[in-house]
Amino acid sequence: MMGRAAQWLLVALLAAALLVWGINFMPGDKGGSPLASAVPAGTLAARGAYLARAGNCAACHTARGGAAYAGGRPLATPFGTVYAGNLTPDADTGIGQWTPAHFWRALHHGRSRDGRLLYPAFPYTHYTRITRADSDAIFEYLRTVPAVRQANREHDLRWPYNTQAALAVWRALYFRAGTYEADTKRSEQWNRGAYLVQGLGHCGACHTARNMLGASPDMLDLSGGLIPMQNWYAPSLTARTEAGVHDWATEEVVQLLQAGTSPRGTVLGPMAEVVLHSTQHLETADVQAMAVYLKSLPATPGASDADPREVPRATGELSERGAKLYTKHCADCHGKRGEGVPGAYPPLAGNRTVLMPVTANLVQVVLYGGFPPATKLNPRPYGMPPFAVQMGDSDVAAVLSYIRGAWGNKAAPVSEFDVSRQRESSR
């Protein structure tokens, strides 16, 4: 017999399915005709190309080794794999038969040309803030990229996540369409930065924690979260002890987003890809606007702000073993006392990433290396080699535990279990 909870779930899914069917096939909005614009097509397309860079669209919609924007890239989620769609103007497999209104509906409402609900792996939860003018410009640009005939691959999701009914329930709980509304009490520069961070840049897609259904109750929250399936932690952009930039100079934030490195930090992992493909290509005025907005975010306490007297430390054999491993593998670059080398190797003493309670990034870098992006302003960055072969799980735990407790650092040890779990989940 089906339990009462399961019965209610089935009823809810069936009701949602009827709602989805009704909305998808309601007469009325057929997308209209292509939008006429006083802006010359070439200028509009060039603006769209710039906006697509700001949104980092190609990163997801281009498969490794594939044609630009032709889709097919697998995006792993806790619920299965979603495959990015073909955004080239091919009439049969791409968006060649779409209109600006269809494209706007996808970005603003999360619905495809036929009314089908889109999965939020496509971050329409953030893109909904994009203006109609910017949406039209991006669409105009996509019409100029080479058409590629490549059928969209069907998503590989588990039941019930592969149903439109379940997606409709998710949207009813967690999604509301809405454009960005300027704060009249703030400057034009601040509002431009907020628009880019909240909308096109969709920073919250990584820097916001998600619940068991993959949703963020507050899409504007930037308090940090684990990136599903990637084993990287996107640190809080509001906590001074994580990635908050309240006390940074605006120029230092701009340098980080354009060069990938600055005197105050270096980007690695998924953020390195964002800088490589997106932010380094933005106009300095836009990056400055983003910096002004990020610096204005209300400061929040991070987990690293806990009383250091209550934090356990690595001692005895674990500390001695970690010290030997550090001398053997790390000291030549990071210094005997974790002081680093300016412009090359980051200091480990007092390093915010080293001290964060979430150790996923530390483990990831030691196992698989850390590589800043090669940018126009920093074309030959210094990287860190991987040690997954040279070090076992207990070695990684020992050296990281030592680093987190040496030279005035006061952070808890890293367990061998955490290293083992992260190594296994990365295979």
C-alpha positions as CSV (number, residue, x, y, z in Angstrom):
1,M,0.0,0.0,0.0
2,M,1.2,3.5,-0.8
3,G,1.8,5.7,2.3
4,R,-0.1,8.9,2.9
5,A,2.9,11.1,2.2
6,A,3.5,9.3,-1.1
7,Q,-0.1,9.7,-2.0
8,W,0.0,13.4,-1.4
9,L,3.2,13.7,-3.4
10,L,1.6,11.9,-6.3
11,V,-1.5,14.1,-6.2
12,A,0.8,17.2,-6.2
13,L,2.8,15.9,-9.1
14,L,-0.4,15.1,-11.1
15,A,-1.8,18.6,-10.4
16,A,1.4,20.2,-11.4
17,A,1.5,18.2,-14.6
18,L,-2.0,19.5,-15.5
19,L,-0.9,23.0,-14.7
20,V,2.2,22.6,-16.9
21,W,0.2,21.1,-19.7
22,G,-2.3,24.0,-19.5
23,I,0.3,26.7,-19.5
24,N,2.4,25.1,-22.2
25,F,-0.4,24.9,-24.7
26,M,-2.4,28.0,-23.9
27,P,-3.1,30.1,-27.0
28,G,-1.7,33.5,-27.2
29,D,2.0,34.2,-27.0
30,K,3.6,32.6,-30.0
31,G,6.8,34.7,-29.7
32,G,5.9,37.4,-32.2
33,S,8.2,38.5,-35.0
34,P,11.9,39.4,-34.7
35,L,12.2,42.7,-32.8
36,A,12.9,45.7,-34.9
37,S,15.7,47.9,-33.6
38,A,17.0,51.4,-34.4
39,V,20.5,50.1,-33.5
40,P,22.4,48.8,-36.5
41,A,22.5,45.0,-36.6
42,G,26.3,44.9,-36.4
43,T,26.4,47.2,-33.4
44,L,23.7,45.2,-31.6
45,A,25.4,41.9,-32.3
46,A,28.7,43.3,-31.0
47,R,27.0,44.4,-27.9
48,G,25.4,41.0,-27.6
49,A,28.8,39.3,-28.0
50,Y,30.1,41.4,-25.1
51,L,27.1,40.5,-22.9
52,A,27.5,36.8,-23.7
53,R,31.0,37.1,-22.4
54,A,29.7,38.7,-19.3
55,G,27.3,35.9,-18.8
56,N,30.0,33.3,-19.7
57,C,27.5,31.6,-22.0
58,A,30.1,29.7,-24.1
59,A,31.5,28.0,-21.0
60,C,28.5,25.7,-20.6
61,H,27.2,25.7,-24.2
62,T,30.4,24.6,-25.8
63,A,31.5,21.0,-25.4
64,R,35.2,20.3,-25.0
65,G,36.7,20.1,-28.5
66,G,33.3,21.1,-30.0
67,A,32.1,24.0,-32.0
68,A,31.3,27.2,-30.1
69,Y,27.8,27.4,-28.7
70,A,26.8,24.0,-30.3
71,G,25.9,22.5,-26.9
72,G,26.3,19.0,-25.8
73,R,28.5,19.7,-22.8
74,P,27.5,17.4,-19.9
75,L,26.6,19.3,-16.6
76,A,26.7,16.9,-13.7
77,T,24.1,17.5,-10.9
78,P,23.1,15.5,-7.8
79,F,20.0,14.4,-9.8
80,G,21.7,13.2,-13.0
81,T,23.3,14.8,-16.0
82,V,22.0,17.8,-17.9
83,Y,23.3,18.5,-21.4
84,A,23.6,22.1,-22.6
85,G,21.6,23.0,-25.6
86,N,22.6,24.1,-29.1
87,L,22.5,27.9,-29.3
88,T,23.8,28.2,-32.9
89,P,21.3,29.5,-35.5
90,D,20.8,26.0,-37.1
91,A,17.1,25.8,-38.1
92,D,16.6,22.2,-37.0
93,T,18.8,21.6,-34.0
94,G,19.6,25.1,-32.8
95,I,17.7,28.4,-32.3
96,G,17.3,29.2,-36.0
97,Q,13.5,29.3,-35.7
98,W,13.5,31.2,-32.5
99,T,12.5,34.9,-32.2
100,P,13.8,37.5,-29.7
101,A,10.6,36.9,-27.8
102,H,11.3,33.1,-27.5
103,F,14.8,33.8,-26.3
104,W,13.6,36.4,-23.8
105,R,11.1,33.8,-22.5
106,A,13.9,31.3,-21.9
107,L,16.1,33.8,-20.0
108,H,13.2,35.5,-18.1
109,H,10.8,32.7,-17.5
110,G,12.9,29.5,-17.9
111,R,10.7,28.2,-20.8
112,S,11.9,26.9,-24.2
113,R,10.4,27.9,-27.5
114,D,7.7,25.2,-27.2
115,G,6.8,26.2,-23.7
116,R,8.7,23.3,-22.1
117,L,10.1,24.1,-18.6
118,L,13.9,24.4,-18.6
119,Y,16.1,22.9,-15.9
120,P,17.8,25.4,-13.6
121,A,21.2,24.1,-14.4
122,F,20.6,26.8,-17.0
123,P,20.7,29.7,-14.5
124,Y,17.4,31.4,-15.5
125,T,16.9,31.9,-11.8
126,H,19.5,34.7,-12.2
127,Y,19.1,35.6,-15.9
128,T,15.5,36.5,-15.2
129,R,17.0,39.9,-14.0
130,I,18.4,40.6,-17.5
131,T,16.7,43.5,-19.3
132,R,14.8,42.8,-22.5
133,A,17.2,45.0,-24.4
134,D,20.2,42.9,-23.3
135,S,18.4,39.7,-24.1
136,D,17.7,40.9,-27.6
137,A,21.3,41.9,-28.1
138,I,22.6,38.5,-27.0
139,F,20.1,36.8,-29.3
140,E,21.2,39.0,-32.2
141,Y,24.8,38.0,-31.6
142,L,23.9,34.3,-31.4
143,R,22.3,34.6,-34.8
144,T,25.8,35.6,-36.2
145,V,27.7,32.6,-34.9
146,P,28.3,29.7,-37.4
147,A,25.3,27.4,-37.5
148,V,26.1,23.8,-36.4
149,R,23.7,20.9,-37.0
150,Q,24.0,19.0,-33.8
151,A,20.9,17.6,-32.2
152,N,20.4,18.3,-28.5
153,R,21.1,15.4,-26.3
154,E,18.4,14.1,-24.0
155,H,19.1,14.8,-20.3
156,D,19.9,11.7,-18.1
157,L,18.0,12.5,-14.9
158,R,16.5,10.1,-12.3
159,W,12.8,9.9,-11.7
160,P,10.9,12.0,-10.7
161,Y,13.5,14.8,-11.5
162,N,13.2,14.0,-15.2
163,T,9.5,15.0,-15.3
164,Q,8.0,18.4,-16.1
165,A,5.6,17.9,-13.2
166,A,8.4,17.7,-10.7
167,L,10.1,20.7,-12.3
168,A,6.8,22.7,-12.0
169,V,6.6,21.9,-8.3
170,W,10.2,23.0,-7.9
171,R,9.5,26.3,-9.7
172,A,6.4,26.9,-7.7
173,L,8.6,26.6,-4.5
174,Y,11.7,28.4,-5.6
175,F,11.4,30.5,-8.7
176,R,9.8,33.9,-9.4
177,A,10.5,35.8,-12.6
178,G,11.5,39.4,-12.3
179,T,13.8,42.0,-13.8
180,Y,16.5,43.9,-12.0
181,E,15.1,47.1,-10.3
182,A,17.6,49.9,-9.8
183,D,18.1,51.1,-6.2
184,T,17.5,54.9,-6.5
185,K,19.4,55.5,-3.3
186,R,22.6,54.1,-4.9
187,S,24.9,55.3,-7.6
188,E,24.6,54.4,-11.3
189,Q,28.0,52.6,-10.9
190,W,26.7,50.5,-7.9
191,N,23.5,49.6,-9.8
192,R,25.5,48.5,-12.8
193,G,27.7,46.3,-10.6
194,A,24.6,44.8,-8.9
195,Y,23.0,44.1,-12.2
196,L,26.1,42.2,-13.4
197,V,26.7,40.3,-10.2
198,Q,23.0,39.3,-9.6
199,G,22.0,38.8,-13.3
200,L,24.4,38.3,-16.1
201,G,27.3,37.2,-13.9
202,H,25.0,34.9,-11.9
203,C,27.6,34.8,-9.1
204,G,25.1,33.4,-6.7
205,A,24.8,30.2,-8.8
206,C,28.1,29.1,-7.1
207,H,28.5,31.4,-4.1
208,T,25.1,30.4,-2.6
209,A,24.4,27.3,-0.6
210,R,21.7,24.9,-2.0
211,N,19.3,22.7,-0.2
212,M,18.6,19.0,-0.9
213,L,16.5,19.9,-4.0
214,G,19.3,22.0,-5.5
215,A,17.5,25.3,-4.7
216,S,18.7,28.5,-3.0
217,P,15.8,30.0,-1.1
218,D,17.5,33.4,-1.5
219,M,19.1,33.8,-4.9
220,L,20.8,37.0,-3.9
221,D,22.5,35.5,-0.9
222,L,26.3,35.2,-1.5
223,S,27.3,33.6,1.8
224,G,29.1,30.7,0.1
225,G,28.4,27.1,-0.7
226,L,29.8,23.8,-2.0
227,I,29.5,23.6,-5.8
228,P,27.6,20.4,-6.5
229,M,29.6,17.5,-8.0
230,Q,32.8,19.6,-8.4
231,N,34.3,19.3,-4.9
232,W,35.0,23.0,-4.8
233,Y,33.7,25.4,-2.2
234,A,32.7,28.8,-3.5
235,P,33.5,31.0,-0.5
236,S,31.3,33.6,1.0
237,L,31.5,37.0,-0.7
238,T,30.2,38.7,2.5
239,A,32.4,37.2,5.2
240,R,35.8,38.9,5.8
241,T,37.3,35.6,6.7
242,E,36.4,34.0,3.4
243,A,36.2,36.0,0.2
244,G,34.6,39.3,1.4
245,V,36.4,42.3,-0.1
246,H,35.1,45.0,2.2
247,D,38.6,46.1,3.2
248,W,40.2,45.6,-0.2
249,A,41.0,48.6,-2.4
250,T,38.7,48.7,-5.5
251,E,41.8,48.4,-7.7
252,E,42.7,45.1,-6.0
253,V,39.3,43.6,-6.7
254,V,39.5,44.8,-10.3
255,Q,43.0,43.3,-10.7
256,L,41.8,39.9,-9.3
257,L,38.9,39.8,-11.8
258,Q,40.9,40.9,-14.7
259,A,44.3,39.2,-14.1
260,G,43.3,36.3,-11.9
261,T,45.7,37.4,-9.2
262,S,46.3,40.4,-7.0
263,P,48.4,41.2,-3.9
264,R,45.4,40.0,-1.8
265,G,44.6,36.7,-3.5
266,T,44.6,34.4,-6.5
267,V,41.7,32.5,-8.2
268,L,41.7,28.8,-8.7
269,G,39.3,26.1,-9.7
270,P,36.0,27.1,-11.2
271,M,36.6,30.8,-10.5
272,A,39.8,30.6,-12.7
273,E,37.5,29.5,-15.6
274,V,35.2,32.5,-14.9
275,V,38.2,34.9,-15.1
276,L,39.6,33.1,-18.1
277,H,36.5,33.1,-20.2
278,S,34.5,36.1,-18.8
279,T,35.7,38.8,-16.5
280,Q,39.1,39.4,-18.0
281,H,37.3,40.4,-21.2
282,L,35.0,42.9,-19.6
283,E,35.5,46.7,-19.8
284,T,37.3,48.1,-16.8
285,A,34.3,50.3,-16.0
286,D,32.1,47.2,-15.6
287,V,34.6,45.4,-13.5
288,Q,35.0,48.5,-11.3
289,A,31.2,48.6,-10.9
290,M,31.2,44.9,-9.8
291,A,34.0,45.7,-7.3
292,V,32.0,48.7,-5.9
293,Y,28.9,46.5,-5.5
294,L,30.8,43.6,-3.9
295,K,32.6,45.9,-1.4
296,S,29.2,47.3,-0.4
297,L,27.7,44.0,0.6
298,P,26.8,43.8,4.3
299,A,29.6,42.0,6.2
300,T,28.5,38.8,7.8
301,P,30.4,36.5,10.2
302,G,32.0,33.5,8.7
303,A,32.6,30.1,10.3
304,S,36.3,31.1,10.5
305,D,35.3,33.8,13.0
306,A,34.9,31.2,15.8
307,D,36.9,31.6,19.0
308,P,40.4,30.2,18.1
309,R,40.8,29.0,21.7
310,E,38.0,26.5,21.0
311,V,39.6,25.1,17.8
312,P,41.4,21.7,18.1
313,R,45.0,21.7,16.9
314,A,47.2,19.1,15.3
315,T,49.7,17.8,17.8
316,G,52.3,15.1,18.5
317,E,53.0,12.6,15.7
318,L,50.5,14.1,13.3
319,S,52.1,17.6,13.6
320,E,55.7,16.1,13.3
321,R,54.7,14.1,10.2
322,G,53.0,17.0,8.6
323,A,56.1,19.2,9.2
324,K,58.4,16.7,7.5
325,L,56.0,16.5,4.5
326,Y,55.8,20.3,4.3
327,T,59.6,20.6,4.3
328,K,59.9,17.9,1.6
329,H,57.1,19.0,-0.8
330,C,56.1,22.6,0.0
331,A,58.8,24.7,1.6
332,D,60.8,25.4,-1.5
333,C,57.9,27.5,-3.0
334,H,55.8,28.6,0.0
335,G,58.7,29.3,2.4
336,K,60.0,27.7,5.6
337,R,57.5,29.7,7.6
338,G,54.7,29.8,5.0
339,E,55.6,33.3,3.9
340,G,55.3,32.6,0.2
341,V,56.9,34.5,-2.7
342,P,55.2,37.8,-3.7
343,G,53.9,37.6,-7.3
344,A,54.5,33.9,-7.5
345,Y,53.6,31.6,-4.6
346,P,50.9,32.6,-2.1
347,P,51.7,32.8,1.6
348,L,50.1,30.1,3.7
349,A,50.5,31.9,7.1
350,G,47.3,33.9,7.7
351,N,45.9,32.8,4.3
352,R,42.0,32.9,4.4
353,T,41.6,29.8,2.3
354,V,44.0,27.9,4.6
355,L,41.9,28.9,7.7
356,M,38.4,28.3,6.4
357,P,36.5,25.5,8.2
358,V,35.5,24.1,4.8
359,T,38.6,22.3,3.6
360,A,37.4,21.1,0.2
361,N,39.5,23.6,-1.7
362,L,42.7,22.8,0.2
363,V,42.3,19.1,-0.4
364,Q,41.4,19.7,-4.1
365,V,44.5,21.8,-4.7
366,V,46.9,19.3,-3.0
367,L,45.5,16.3,-4.8
368,Y,44.9,17.8,-8.2
369,G,46.9,21.0,-8.4
370,G,46.0,24.7,-8.4
371,F,46.3,26.7,-11.6
372,P,45.4,30.4,-12.0
373,P,44.1,31.4,-15.4
374,A,46.5,32.6,-18.1
375,T,45.2,36.1,-18.8
376,K,46.2,39.1,-20.8
377,L,47.5,40.8,-17.6
378,N,49.1,37.6,-16.3
379,P,49.9,35.4,-19.3
380,R,52.3,33.1,-17.5
381,P,50.9,32.4,-14.0
382,Y,52.6,30.2,-11.5
383,G,50.7,27.0,-10.7
384,M,50.9,24.2,-8.2
385,P,51.5,20.7,-9.3
386,P,49.2,17.8,-8.2
387,F,50.3,15.4,-5.4
388,A,47.6,12.8,-5.8
389,V,50.2,10.2,-6.7
390,Q,53.0,11.2,-4.3
391,M,50.8,11.5,-1.3
392,G,48.3,9.1,0.2
393,D,45.2,10.3,2.1
394,S,47.0,10.2,5.5
395,D,49.9,12.3,4.0
396,V,47.5,14.9,2.7
397,A,45.7,15.1,5.9
398,A,48.9,15.4,7.9
399,V,50.5,18.2,5.8
400,L,47.3,20.2,5.7
401,S,46.7,19.8,9.4
402,Y,50.3,21.0,10.0
403,I,49.8,24.0,7.8
404,R,46.5,25.0,9.4
405,G,48.2,25.0,12.8
406,A,51.6,26.5,12.1
407,W,53.0,30.1,12.0
408,G,50.2,31.5,14.0
409,N,47.4,29.7,12.0
410,K,44.6,28.5,14.2
411,A,42.4,26.1,12.3
412,A,41.2,22.5,13.0
413,P,43.1,19.5,11.6
414,V,42.0,17.8,8.4
415,S,40.8,14.2,8.7
416,E,42.1,11.4,6.6
417,F,38.4,10.4,6.1
418,D,37.6,13.8,4.5
419,V,40.6,13.5,2.1
420,S,39.6,9.9,1.2
421,R,36.0,10.9,0.6
422,Q,37.0,13.8,-1.7
423,R,39.4,11.7,-3.6
424,E,36.9,9.0,-4.2
425,S,34.1,11.4,-5.3
426,S,36.5,13.0,-7.8
427,R,37.0,9.7,-9.7
